[in-house]
Amino acid sequence: EKQPHIPILIIKELISKDKNNNFYLNIVGDGSLKNKLVELAKENYLDDNVKFLGWIKERDNLFEIYKQSDIFLLTSFKGEGLGLVIFEAMSQGLPILSTKCGGPEEIIEDSKNGFLIEIKDENYIINQFVEKIEYLIHNPQVYEEISKNNIEKAKEWTAEKFFAIMRQNILELLNNE
């Protein structure tokens, strides 16, 4: 279950705590919640900080967005699969910050190639994301190490390996019914 409003609240909190850094959020994708997200950004005076990029068809354009980014956030609640977006972001050296929502736990090693955040109440989740982002800002050597680890880890993953994990997850779901 996606929680696309949480990154907006994370940016709001980061800005309120640290006026010296410029924080920006790129939201990729379209859907029924987009208008509510745009309104949330406006209500919080984040029009200049949050960009809604819509659906990106061209892979090259998507990778350009990754290259302009510093961190990849995944704020879904339980039931999120292991998406290709995580591998794409890793291949560009982005640290992955994700809730423990299922799929990401398959490849993210906490503190090695990103951070995993427990799913509790919304305020807890926002505060944990903010804490991890601040940690990476204040520890550039950790950021660089995670970035290098992700580039290397992304090289290990093949389509066959990815689809084998997806197949296993589907079989487990079917067997649990």
NORDA-V798544 format. One record per helix or strand. SS is the DSSP state (@ for helix, = for strand). FROM is the first residue (numbers start at 0). LEN is the number of residues. If there is no record, write none. Layout:
ss=SS from=FROM len=LEN
ss=SS from=FROM len=LEN
This chain:
ss=@ from=5 len=12
ss== from=24 len=5
ss=@ from=33 len=10
ss== from=49 len=5
ss=@ from=58 len=9
ss== from=70 len=4
ss== from=79 len=1
ss=@ from=83 len=8
ss== from=94 len=5
ss== from=101 len=1
ss=@ from=102 len=4
ss== from=109 len=1
ss== from=113 len=4
ss=@ from=121 len=17
ss=@ from=139 len=17
ss=@ from=158 len=18
